[in-house]
Amino acid sequence: MHLTVGYLATPTGDDGVALASALARTFDATVDVVLVVREELPDGHPGRAEYQQWLIEHGEQWAGKAVAALAADGVHATATVTVGESFAQKLIEFAEQHDSDLIVVGGARDGFFGRHTIGPVTGALLHTSPIPVALAPRGYAEDPDESFDAVTAAVPTRPGEDNPLPFALTLASAAQLEIRMLSLVSAENLAEAADAKEVRDAQVAAAEKNLIEAARAVPDSPDIESLVASGMTLESALKKLKWEDGDLLVVGSARFAAPRRIFLGSTAARILAGVDVPVIVVPRA
């Protein structure tokens, strides 16, 4: 496996490197640390080119420290500093050119500790990337996983939505990890129903059936633990879940995403905001 981690010399960058380390140790992966320096367009100012070179040189030093940190964990890594206007686009281009299996990044720093917050770079990746994106929650570098033990696939409840289970199975089988399927059911929009409890019970039953059908749809699938979490809201359903150290969550893209592209839907975005474990977002189909 090959990972491309987008790096900045910030706590966000450290979170991404810590996640790349845990993934690399789990899946015996190599890592490319990529730091993107914003392109300084010439405007006739004599110091503009010198400043650009100063940024590149310092970027190389910062990326080198990240590589040294990965090496200390026993992970083989290299560093690349590139110049471009869009951090996200340069990451995608690099990952495609190097046949990366995952793009790894840390979250924004303006959210709750231990939760996922989507910043500008992450947001761009989660709406354009053709490669799965692994996201570290805020502060992950302060208490990272050494490796991963289990993969959970958030299986959709509505027909036509993208199912990340095949990807999750491939990921789990690569390192002999435990795997489970998760379906979330909420009572939102049921306030005007004649019998809200009956409707909710039907939703839970449909979700359980969906999990069984999803497992059967995958050839040679192993024994998969299945779980339905329900609540008045999606957030309350998420609070009923117990996450352990070494857990990794996989979610799919919205049903209107372009083929082989990520497009983070509203449900997946709410899941990201409500969990404190690393999450991988998978392109559609």
Short mmCIF file of the C-alpha atoms (twelve columns), coordinates in Angstrom:
data_MODEL
# 
_entry.id   MODEL 
# 
loop_
_atom_site.group_PDB 
_atom_site.id 
_atom_site.type_symbol 
_atom_site.label_atom_id 
_atom_site.label_alt_id 
_atom_site.label_comp_id 
_atom_site.label_asym_id 
_atom_site.label_seq_id 
_atom_site.Cartn_x 
_atom_site.Cartn_y 
_atom_site.Cartn_z 
_atom_site.pdbx_PDB_model_num 
ATOM 1   C CA . MET A 1   0.000   0.000   0.000   1 
ATOM 2   C CA . HIS A 2   1.122   3.540   -0.716  1 
ATOM 3   C CA . LEU A 3   -0.014  6.650   1.161   1 
ATOM 4   C CA . THR A 4   0.237   10.329  0.260   1 
ATOM 5   C CA . VAL A 5   0.002   12.555  3.334   1 
ATOM 6   C CA . GLY A 6   -0.609  16.265  2.910   1 
ATOM 7   C CA . TYR A 7   1.616   18.075  5.376   1 
ATOM 8   C CA . LEU A 8   1.894   21.507  6.937   1 
ATOM 9   C CA . ALA A 9   4.238   22.400  9.798   1 
ATOM 10  C CA . THR A 10  1.219   22.821  12.089  1 
ATOM 11  C CA . PRO A 11  -0.699  20.655  14.587  1 
ATOM 12  C CA . THR A 12  -3.042  19.770  11.717  1 
ATOM 13  C CA . GLY A 13  -0.071  18.462  9.737   1 
ATOM 14  C CA . ASP A 14  1.112   16.479  12.755  1 
ATOM 15  C CA . ASP A 15  -2.331  14.854  13.055  1 
ATOM 16  C CA . GLY A 16  -2.148  13.728  9.426   1 
ATOM 17  C CA . VAL A 17  1.374   12.325  9.855   1 
ATOM 18  C CA . ALA A 18  0.303   10.443  13.000  1 
ATOM 19  C CA . LEU A 19  -2.592  8.867   11.091  1 
ATOM 20  C CA . ALA A 20  -0.313  7.983   8.170   1 
ATOM 21  C CA . SER A 21  2.034   6.284   10.647  1 
ATOM 22  C CA . ALA A 22  -0.739  4.167   12.153  1 
ATOM 23  C CA . LEU A 23  -2.055  3.219   8.709   1 
ATOM 24  C CA . ALA A 24  1.433   2.407   7.433   1 
ATOM 25  C CA . ARG A 25  2.200   0.151   10.385  1 
ATOM 26  C CA . THR A 26  -1.142  -1.619  9.991   1 
ATOM 27  C CA . PHE A 27  -0.954  -2.175  6.238   1 
ATOM 28  C CA . ASP A 28  2.831   -2.271  5.756   1 
ATOM 29  C CA . ALA A 29  2.604   0.852   3.609   1 
ATOM 30  C CA . THR A 30  5.127   3.357   2.334   1 
ATOM 31  C CA . VAL A 31  4.453   7.056   2.753   1 
ATOM 32  C CA . ASP A 32  5.091   10.178  0.696   1 
ATOM 33  C CA . VAL A 33  4.993   13.361  2.755   1 
ATOM 34  C CA . VAL A 34  3.888   16.161  0.420   1 
ATOM 35  C CA . LEU A 35  4.122   19.825  1.351   1 
ATOM 36  C CA . VAL A 36  2.596   22.299  -1.079  1 
ATOM 37  C CA . VAL A 37  4.052   25.804  -1.176  1 
ATOM 38  C CA . ARG A 38  1.667   28.424  -2.494  1 
ATOM 39  C CA . GLU A 39  2.804   29.749  -5.844  1 
ATOM 40  C CA . GLU A 40  3.978   33.349  -5.741  1 
ATOM 41  C CA . LEU A 41  3.052   34.838  -9.092  1 
ATOM 42  C CA . PRO A 42  5.580   37.359  -10.465 1 
ATOM 43  C CA . ASP A 43  4.451   40.925  -10.081 1 
ATOM 44  C CA . GLY A 44  7.664   42.800  -10.721 1 
ATOM 45  C CA . HIS A 45  8.608   42.924  -7.048  1 
ATOM 46  C CA . PRO A 46  12.300  41.965  -6.740  1 
ATOM 47  C CA . GLY A 47  11.811  39.997  -3.521  1 
ATOM 48  C CA . ARG A 48  8.971   37.761  -4.762  1 
ATOM 49  C CA . ALA A 49  11.196  35.057  -6.293  1 
ATOM 50  C CA . GLU A 50  13.523  35.066  -3.270  1 
ATOM 51  C CA . TYR A 51  10.550  34.636  -0.941  1 
ATOM 52  C CA . GLN A 52  9.301   31.720  -3.058  1 
ATOM 53  C CA . GLN A 53  12.692  30.011  -2.757  1 
ATOM 54  C CA . TRP A 54  12.764  30.700  0.989   1 
ATOM 55  C CA . LEU A 55  9.390   28.956  1.355   1 
ATOM 56  C CA . ILE A 56  10.597  25.934  -0.637  1 
ATOM 57  C CA . GLU A 57  13.764  25.581  1.424   1 
ATOM 58  C CA . HIS A 58  11.909  25.815  4.707   1 
ATOM 59  C CA . GLY A 59  9.245   23.464  3.371   1 
ATOM 60  C CA . GLU A 60  11.940  20.892  2.701   1 
ATOM 61  C CA . GLN A 61  13.154  21.239  6.275   1 
ATOM 62  C CA . TRP A 62  9.646   20.886  7.699   1 
ATOM 63  C CA . ALA A 63  8.794   17.887  5.508   1 
ATOM 64  C CA . GLY A 64  12.131  16.321  6.448   1 
ATOM 65  C CA . LYS A 65  11.163  16.476  10.131  1 
ATOM 66  C CA . ALA A 66  7.904   14.683  9.343   1 
ATOM 67  C CA . VAL A 67  9.823   11.965  7.492   1 
ATOM 68  C CA . ALA A 68  12.165  11.614  10.496  1 
ATOM 69  C CA . ALA A 69  9.157   11.193  12.800  1 
ATOM 70  C CA . LEU A 70  7.767   8.452   10.554  1 
ATOM 71  C CA . ALA A 71  11.168  6.757   10.383  1 
ATOM 72  C CA . ALA A 72  11.244  6.702   14.190  1 
ATOM 73  C CA . ASP A 73  8.011   4.674   14.005  1 
ATOM 74  C CA . GLY A 74  9.609   2.247   11.565  1 
ATOM 75  C CA . VAL A 75  7.795   3.653   8.525   1 
ATOM 76  C CA . HIS A 76  9.587   4.153   5.218   1 
ATOM 77  C CA . ALA A 77  8.803   7.660   3.990   1 
ATOM 78  C CA . THR A 78  10.045  10.248  1.543   1 
ATOM 79  C CA . ALA A 79  9.430   13.992  1.320   1 
ATOM 80  C CA . THR A 80  8.351   16.138  -1.619  1 
ATOM 81  C CA . VAL A 81  7.874   19.894  -1.720  1 
ATOM 82  C CA . THR A 82  5.887   21.178  -4.664  1 
ATOM 83  C CA . VAL A 83  4.539   24.572  -5.724  1 
ATOM 84  C CA . GLY A 84  0.959   25.294  -6.723  1 
ATOM 85  C CA . GLU A 85  -2.074  27.504  -6.209  1 
ATOM 86  C CA . SER A 86  -4.281  24.712  -4.806  1 
ATOM 87  C CA . PHE A 87  -3.006  22.488  -1.999  1 
ATOM 88  C CA . ALA A 88  -5.786  19.951  -2.605  1 
ATOM 89  C CA . GLN A 89  -5.276  19.781  -6.372  1 
ATOM 90  C CA . LYS A 90  -1.520  19.315  -6.059  1 
ATOM 91  C CA . LEU A 91  -2.087  16.523  -3.525  1 
ATOM 92  C CA . ILE A 92  -4.492  14.769  -5.870  1 
ATOM 93  C CA . GLU A 93  -2.126  15.118  -8.833  1 
ATOM 94  C CA . PHE A 94  0.792   13.742  -6.815  1 
ATOM 95  C CA . ALA A 95  -1.270  10.847  -5.438  1 
ATOM 96  C CA . GLU A 96  -2.489  9.899   -8.918  1 
ATOM 97  C CA . GLN A 97  1.013   10.069  -10.406 1 
ATOM 98  C CA . HIS A 98  2.367   7.811   -7.657  1 
ATOM 99  C CA . ASP A 99  -0.570  5.356   -7.634  1 
ATOM 100 C CA . SER A 100 -1.410  6.122   -4.024  1 
ATOM 101 C CA . ASP A 101 -4.115  4.084   -2.330  1 
ATOM 102 C CA . LEU A 102 -5.016  6.815   0.165   1 
ATOM 103 C CA . ILE A 103 -4.615  10.538  0.647   1 
ATOM 104 C CA . VAL A 104 -4.147  11.286  4.355   1 
ATOM 105 C CA . VAL A 105 -4.784  14.660  6.016   1 
ATOM 106 C CA . GLY A 106 -5.479  16.170  9.411   1 
ATOM 107 C CA . GLY A 107 -8.601  18.150  10.221  1 
ATOM 108 C CA . ALA A 108 -9.061  21.860  10.792  1 
ATOM 109 C CA . ARG A 109 -8.207  23.271  14.223  1 
ATOM 110 C CA . ASP A 110 -11.375 25.261  14.899  1 
ATOM 111 C CA . GLY A 111 -13.525 22.320  16.008  1 
ATOM 112 C CA . PHE A 112 -13.925 20.259  19.160  1 
ATOM 113 C CA . PHE A 113 -10.915 18.265  20.312  1 
ATOM 114 C CA . GLY A 114 -11.117 14.685  19.095  1 
ATOM 115 C CA . ARG A 115 -13.764 15.461  16.470  1 
ATOM 116 C CA . HIS A 116 -13.607 16.033  12.730  1 
ATOM 117 C CA . THR A 117 -13.770 19.550  11.339  1 
ATOM 118 C CA . ILE A 118 -13.593 20.153  7.610   1 
ATOM 119 C CA . GLY A 119 -11.275 22.982  6.573   1 
ATOM 120 C CA . PRO A 120 -10.720 24.398  3.073   1 
ATOM 121 C CA . VAL A 121 -8.172  21.778  1.941   1 
ATOM 122 C CA . THR A 122 -10.144 18.867  3.378   1 
ATOM 123 C CA . GLY A 123 -13.358 20.246  1.925   1 
ATOM 124 C CA . ALA A 124 -11.831 20.439  -1.549  1 
ATOM 125 C CA . LEU A 125 -10.517 16.872  -1.284  1 
ATOM 126 C CA . LEU A 126 -13.904 15.597  -0.087  1 
ATOM 127 C CA . HIS A 127 -15.646 17.007  -3.141  1 
ATOM 128 C CA . THR A 128 -13.205 16.192  -5.933  1 
ATOM 129 C CA . SER A 129 -10.757 13.408  -5.076  1 
ATOM 130 C CA . PRO A 130 -10.771 10.199  -7.144  1 
ATOM 131 C CA . ILE A 131 -8.711  8.550   -4.382  1 
ATOM 132 C CA . PRO A 132 -10.035 7.617   -0.904  1 
ATOM 133 C CA . VAL A 133 -9.242  10.248  1.723   1 
ATOM 134 C CA . ALA A 134 -8.282  9.320   5.296   1 
ATOM 135 C CA . LEU A 135 -9.047  11.995  7.892   1 
ATOM 136 C CA . ALA A 136 -7.505  12.356  11.338  1 
ATOM 137 C CA . PRO A 137 -9.647  13.917  14.078  1 
ATOM 138 C CA . ARG A 138 -8.400  17.066  15.754  1 
ATOM 139 C CA . GLY A 139 -5.614  16.373  18.261  1 
ATOM 140 C CA . TYR A 140 -4.985  12.859  16.948  1 
ATOM 141 C CA . ALA A 141 -1.198  13.291  17.169  1 
ATOM 142 C CA . GLU A 142 -1.441  13.712  20.939  1 
ATOM 143 C CA . ASP A 143 -2.838  10.208  21.438  1 
ATOM 144 C CA . PRO A 144 -2.570  8.271   18.158  1 
ATOM 145 C CA . ASP A 145 -3.267  4.620   17.487  1 
ATOM 146 C CA . GLU A 146 -0.199  2.456   17.101  1 
ATOM 147 C CA . SER A 147 -2.119  0.452   14.508  1 
ATOM 148 C CA . PHE A 148 -5.694  -0.491  13.667  1 
ATOM 149 C CA . ASP A 149 -7.639  -3.538  14.823  1 
ATOM 150 C CA . ALA A 150 -11.081 -3.161  13.231  1 
ATOM 151 C CA . VAL A 151 -12.830 -1.533  10.282  1 
ATOM 152 C CA . THR A 152 -16.437 -0.329  10.426  1 
ATOM 153 C CA . ALA A 153 -18.357 0.356   7.216   1 
ATOM 154 C CA . ALA A 154 -21.249 2.819   7.473   1 
ATOM 155 C CA . VAL A 155 -23.776 1.098   5.202   1 
ATOM 156 C CA . PRO A 156 -26.480 3.416   3.766   1 
ATOM 157 C CA . THR A 157 -30.137 2.881   4.565   1 
ATOM 158 C CA . ARG A 158 -31.627 4.240   1.340   1 
ATOM 159 C CA . PRO A 159 -31.492 2.573   -2.086  1 
ATOM 160 C CA . GLY A 160 -29.109 4.153   -4.586  1 
ATOM 161 C CA . GLU A 161 -26.650 5.424   -2.013  1 
ATOM 162 C CA . ASP A 162 -23.038 4.384   -2.338  1 
ATOM 163 C CA . ASN A 163 -22.027 1.346   -0.286  1 
ATOM 164 C CA . PRO A 164 -18.435 1.450   1.044   1 
ATOM 165 C CA . LEU A 165 -18.556 -2.170  2.228   1 
ATOM 166 C CA . PRO A 166 -16.515 -3.680  -0.651  1 
ATOM 167 C CA . PHE A 167 -13.712 -1.182  -0.008  1 
ATOM 168 C CA . ALA A 168 -13.888 -1.801  3.746   1 
ATOM 169 C CA . LEU A 169 -13.674 -5.563  3.185   1 
ATOM 170 C CA . THR A 170 -10.634 -5.157  0.956   1 
ATOM 171 C CA . LEU A 171 -9.013  -2.944  3.562   1 
ATOM 172 C CA . ALA A 172 -9.757  -5.322  6.415   1 
ATOM 173 C CA . SER A 173 -8.572  -8.396  4.544   1 
ATOM 174 C CA . ALA A 174 -5.251  -6.707  3.732   1 
ATOM 175 C CA . ALA A 175 -4.301  -6.768  7.421   1 
ATOM 176 C CA . GLN A 176 -6.660  -9.431  8.795   1 
ATOM 177 C CA . LEU A 177 -8.710  -6.882  10.720  1 
ATOM 178 C CA . GLU A 178 -12.126 -7.386  12.264  1 
ATOM 179 C CA . ILE A 179 -14.972 -5.862  10.278  1 
ATOM 180 C CA . ARG A 180 -18.475 -4.744  11.060  1 
ATOM 181 C CA . MET A 181 -21.306 -2.985  9.241   1 
ATOM 182 C CA . LEU A 182 -23.088 -0.051  10.783  1 
ATOM 183 C CA . SER A 183 -26.467 1.358   9.851   1 
ATOM 184 C CA . LEU A 184 -27.786 4.549   11.451  1 
ATOM 185 C CA . VAL A 185 -31.509 5.173   11.892  1 
ATOM 186 C CA . SER A 186 -33.026 8.383   13.236  1 
ATOM 187 C CA . ALA A 187 -36.569 9.526   13.966  1 
ATOM 188 C CA . GLU A 188 -36.080 12.849  12.216  1 
ATOM 189 C CA . ASN A 189 -39.026 13.996  10.102  1 
ATOM 190 C CA . LEU A 190 -41.334 11.550  11.895  1 
ATOM 191 C CA . ALA A 191 -43.022 14.070  14.202  1 
ATOM 192 C CA . GLU A 192 -46.072 14.299  11.944  1 
ATOM 193 C CA . ALA A 193 -46.337 10.567  11.357  1 
ATOM 194 C CA . ALA A 194 -49.532 8.925   12.607  1 
ATOM 195 C CA . ASP A 195 -47.501 6.335   14.514  1 
ATOM 196 C CA . ALA A 196 -43.888 7.467   14.788  1 
ATOM 197 C CA . LYS A 197 -42.849 4.405   16.777  1 
ATOM 198 C CA . GLU A 198 -44.234 2.064   14.146  1 
ATOM 199 C CA . VAL A 199 -42.437 3.946   11.389  1 
ATOM 200 C CA . ARG A 200 -39.180 3.922   13.360  1 
ATOM 201 C CA . ASP A 201 -39.473 0.190   14.049  1 
ATOM 202 C CA . ALA A 202 -40.001 -0.364  10.329  1 
ATOM 203 C CA . GLN A 203 -36.884 1.694   9.586   1 
ATOM 204 C CA . VAL A 204 -34.822 -0.387  12.001  1 
ATOM 205 C CA . ALA A 205 -36.118 -3.621  10.457  1 
ATOM 206 C CA . ALA A 206 -35.335 -2.309  6.971   1 
ATOM 207 C CA . ALA A 207 -31.828 -1.345  8.084   1 
ATOM 208 C CA . GLU A 208 -31.226 -4.806  9.537   1 
ATOM 209 C CA . LYS A 209 -32.428 -6.387  6.294   1 
ATOM 210 C CA . ASN A 210 -30.211 -4.040  4.322   1 
ATOM 211 C CA . LEU A 211 -27.172 -5.134  6.323   1 
ATOM 212 C CA . ILE A 212 -27.875 -8.778  5.584   1 
ATOM 213 C CA . GLU A 213 -28.323 -8.093  1.867   1 
ATOM 214 C CA . ALA A 214 -25.150 -5.986  1.784   1 
ATOM 215 C CA . ALA A 215 -23.144 -8.833  3.292   1 
ATOM 216 C CA . ARG A 216 -24.588 -11.346 0.824   1 
ATOM 217 C CA . ALA A 217 -23.786 -9.066  -2.108  1 
ATOM 218 C CA . VAL A 218 -20.065 -9.378  -1.459  1 
ATOM 219 C CA . PRO A 219 -18.552 -12.636 -2.799  1 
ATOM 220 C CA . ASP A 220 -16.695 -14.755 -0.244  1 
ATOM 221 C CA . SER A 221 -17.464 -12.293 2.512   1 
ATOM 222 C CA . PRO A 222 -16.261 -13.282 5.988   1 
ATOM 223 C CA . ASP A 223 -18.411 -13.267 9.097   1 
ATOM 224 C CA . ILE A 224 -19.384 -9.638  9.476   1 
ATOM 225 C CA . GLU A 225 -20.720 -8.167  12.670  1 
ATOM 226 C CA . SER A 226 -23.718 -5.948  11.970  1 
ATOM 227 C CA . LEU A 227 -25.079 -3.162  14.105  1 
ATOM 228 C CA . VAL A 228 -28.058 -0.823  13.833  1 
ATOM 229 C CA . ALA A 229 -27.871 2.322   15.962  1 
ATOM 230 C CA . SER A 230 -31.077 4.316   16.286  1 
ATOM 231 C CA . GLY A 231 -32.014 7.570   17.966  1 
ATOM 232 C CA . MET A 232 -34.256 10.581  17.724  1 
ATOM 233 C CA . THR A 233 -31.557 12.247  15.637  1 
ATOM 234 C CA . LEU A 234 -28.536 11.016  13.750  1 
ATOM 235 C CA . GLU A 235 -26.328 12.597  16.405  1 
ATOM 236 C CA . SER A 236 -28.123 10.776  19.235  1 
ATOM 237 C CA . ALA A 237 -27.781 7.500   17.346  1 
ATOM 238 C CA . LEU A 238 -24.042 8.122   16.981  1 
ATOM 239 C CA . LYS A 239 -23.707 8.758   20.724  1 
ATOM 240 C CA . LYS A 240 -24.911 5.210   21.415  1 
ATOM 241 C CA . LEU A 241 -21.916 3.753   19.617  1 
ATOM 242 C CA . LYS A 242 -18.848 2.729   21.563  1 
ATOM 243 C CA . TRP A 243 -15.579 3.301   19.740  1 
ATOM 244 C CA . GLU A 244 -12.373 1.613   20.838  1 
ATOM 245 C CA . ASP A 245 -8.718  2.409   20.269  1 
ATOM 246 C CA . GLY A 246 -7.743  0.963   16.907  1 
ATOM 247 C CA . ASP A 247 -11.135 1.543   15.259  1 
ATOM 248 C CA . LEU A 248 -11.316 2.871   11.709  1 
ATOM 249 C CA . LEU A 249 -14.558 4.054   10.080  1 
ATOM 250 C CA . VAL A 250 -15.276 3.959   6.333   1 
ATOM 251 C CA . VAL A 251 -18.062 6.015   4.738   1 
ATOM 252 C CA . GLY A 252 -19.207 6.365   1.145   1 
ATOM 253 C CA . SER A 253 -19.983 9.332   -1.083  1 
ATOM 254 C CA . ALA A 254 -23.331 10.946  -1.785  1 
ATOM 255 C CA . ARG A 255 -25.558 9.266   -4.351  1 
ATOM 256 C CA . PHE A 256 -25.214 12.230  -6.735  1 
ATOM 257 C CA . ALA A 257 -21.396 12.056  -6.729  1 
ATOM 258 C CA . ALA A 258 -19.701 11.582  -10.091 1 
ATOM 259 C CA . PRO A 259 -18.447 8.030   -10.680 1 
ATOM 260 C CA . ARG A 260 -15.071 7.374   -9.042  1 
ATOM 261 C CA . ARG A 261 -15.141 10.747  -7.306  1 
ATOM 262 C CA . ILE A 262 -15.709 11.710  -3.711  1 
ATOM 263 C CA . PHE A 263 -18.626 13.953  -2.862  1 
ATOM 264 C CA . LEU A 264 -19.316 14.204  0.840   1 
ATOM 265 C CA . GLY A 265 -23.040 14.116  1.488   1 
ATOM 266 C CA . SER A 266 -24.888 15.708  4.397   1 
ATOM 267 C CA . THR A 267 -25.263 12.425  6.302   1 
ATOM 268 C CA . ALA A 268 -21.577 11.573  5.987   1 
ATOM 269 C CA . ALA A 269 -20.671 15.113  7.067   1 
ATOM 270 C CA . ARG A 270 -22.787 14.719  10.203  1 
ATOM 271 C CA . ILE A 271 -21.151 11.367  10.903  1 
ATOM 272 C CA . LEU A 272 -17.736 13.001  10.633  1 
ATOM 273 C CA . ALA A 273 -18.784 15.677  13.115  1 
ATOM 274 C CA . GLY A 274 -20.030 13.049  15.565  1 
ATOM 275 C CA . VAL A 275 -17.209 10.510  15.771  1 
ATOM 276 C CA . ASP A 276 -13.744 10.692  17.284  1 
ATOM 277 C CA . VAL A 277 -12.005 7.953   15.303  1 
ATOM 278 C CA . PRO A 278 -10.159 8.230   11.968  1 
ATOM 279 C CA . VAL A 279 -12.470 8.120   8.951   1 
ATOM 280 C CA . ILE A 280 -11.864 7.108   5.348   1 
ATOM 281 C CA . VAL A 281 -14.190 8.617   2.737   1 
ATOM 282 C CA . VAL A 282 -14.474 6.505   -0.413  1 
ATOM 283 C CA . PRO A 283 -15.224 7.680   -3.969  1 
ATOM 284 C CA . ARG A 284 -18.541 6.578   -5.430  1 
ATOM 285 C CA . ALA A 285 -18.473 2.991   -6.747  1 
# 
